[in-house]
Amino acid sequence: MFHQEKKVFLIRRVILQFIKRNIRPFMQVSSKVLLLICFFSLGRGLSAQEIDSKKLITHISFLASDELMGRAPETDGGLQARKYIQEEFTSYGLKSQYLNFLQPFSFENRRTKKRVEGAANVVSFIAGSESRKIIVVTAHYDHVGIGVPNAEGDSIYNGADDNASGTSALLAISEYFSKHRPKHSMIFAALDAEEMGLQGAKALLEDFPFPLEDILLNINMDMVGRNEDGEIYASGTYQNPSLKPILESAAQGLFPKLLFGHDIPGTRSDDWTHSSDHGPFVDEGIPHIYFGVEDHKDYHQPSDDILGINPDFFSASANLILKCIITLDEELAKE
């Protein structure tokens, strides 16, 4: 299966590259339409332990659209993203300890020294069937907004991979568990203001609705939508070695290839331990696994848009993460 899916991935990558080189400069066609054409040209059926890939693409197409203007906190685009996540959680029948799923918070912008008063996490909850211990699944929905135009005149930092991809995966995974009750309780938190210093994760833990001792594990997703080599990392097993064999078992024979690393202390920028919203969990002594790809040329550029996402890789990546979470939920319940 791994080799078959990798072959399909490579074919789709060629199609996407052709579109970028030959169609985008000359046609005013919606990027969402182009992406869906590529995705459905080589579709496959849905199994019992898979997310709805059509919805996954719908999520990222909206969250990374120009209309949301880069989803910076307190902007109209950020508010639209927040409302979209609220409506999705509501449609799945999820619960929350917060009114309308919203956990408002404020903080000082480190760069401007101005107070940000209108930030909010969007937080949902599923009670476990066997354990009150909690697996907290996180992804940040904010990005950096509008900046200096690039050579093509594009000034919108769409943040398709960073992190509309992780947020879309979080929505799809939460929908799956709304229909397949987990053994452990689960919190799904779409976090705000990650780009301003992991503020949403800090706020979540400062106002967590349960004792922090009840948190069994944090699963964080940040940039899971593209990789030229068909690889994704699960970082955090250096600190939590008992989780590695569980993840290896879950990922065996699957595409994309699951790698481990980027978590060794003292390796500076190669150490991802505090690079995203799992960082505050680490500081609280809470085990974590961070799913993400290595930086690419469009990282924090206006070119990180929907056409950079490889639909086949993204769908497979989200399903791989789902499989890992299912396996962790089942195996950790045995301990």
Secondary structure, 3 states (H helix, E strand, C coil): CHHHHHHHHHHHHHHHHHHHHHCCCCCCCCHHHHHHHHHHCCCCCCCCCCCCHHHHHHHHHHHCCHHHCCCCCCCHHHHHHHHHHHHHHHHCCCECCCHHHEEEEEEECCCCCCEEEEEEEEEEEECCCCEEEEEEEEEECCCCEECCCCCCCCCEECCHHHHHHHHHHHHHHHHHHHHCCCCEEEEEEEECCHHHCCHHHHHHHHCCCCCHHHEEEEEEECCCCCCCCCEEEEECCCCCHHHHHHHHHHHCCCCCEEEECCCCCCCHHHCCCCCCCCHHHHHCCCCEEEEECCCCCCCCCCCCCHHHCCHHHHHHHHHHHHHHHHHHHHHHCCC
